[in-house]
Amino acid sequence: MDGPRSTWPLLAMATLLAAAPALAACATAGADEPASAPDVAEFRLGAETPEARQFVLTPFPGPRVDVIRPPSPAPELTVPDPGEGVDERTDTPAPAPDSGGRSPLESAYQPSIAWVNHGQYLGVITFGSSSCPSGPLSVEVVAEQQIAIRLGELFPDQEVCSADMSGHVTVVELPSGITPTKPLVARLGDYEVTIEAVDR
């Protein structure tokens, strides 16, 4: 009787040692999962979604539109120069002098930023295909109230992109040291934009 009973502790110890690798794998399974993105939210600009209603952008971004005054009842007739305002190489309208060489369409859909929820967050707005949006990959503070935003594809594995133009909003946490009570300057590639302080 004493002989068989004395082997039970040894059998229990062997069972625990055999199960140790499986228990360790279960404990570390969550550690191998990729960390979640630091973005607070993402949504299509102008969409009627819970996210769009929860995160309010100020000022509300969008393509810049120049309002042209209607002509007077008796406008003065002039004969324009046929080559004026036309790029002879492409026969397309030449870019405006202050557009940095971009066409009017390119200038209208440049990336931008906006305060979100009265400065609680920062919104990064990009324009492009709705199924292959771009967004901020990193946000770096380069000086007082100045940030540099590196943009890139949010879904680089997407093989087919829709041929449309849509605004995409990525809401991020305010970088350390940035306050909404002062104007903010952001550089997005070779484009720079400034937003005014939040009116509280």
C-alpha angles and dihedrals in degrees: 000000000000093000099060093041092054090060094059096081089050092051092048091050091050091050092052092049091051092050095047096088092051092049091049091051091053092049094052098040093095093048092062093056114103116257115257118257116266090235115119096206144338130208143149115272110257094011120144096230133130090252093052091050093046096050112050118194122219118222094022105234129220144132111313112246123195113215110222118206115241115253119264118256090258109029120188110253117228132171109233124217106262091224097045115116094004127113104228092207096059105014088232128125111280117243119261115266093249098043096090092242094306124132118246090257093051092048091051094056102045117137117265144176135229139182113256124215093356094311100319090119139007123243123210113202124199133173129219143085111356092221095047105038125175124220146159116311092177139001118205130184107227100171141346107315090350126112137179117216120199110208128202144146113302092203106031092168092062105114101186122047126192116245097237139104118239138158118241124198123204114188114207136176116268109265115248112276095019117121128190091216090079132050114272127216119203128187115205107184107302092342125089128197133181127203125194124243119275113266103231 
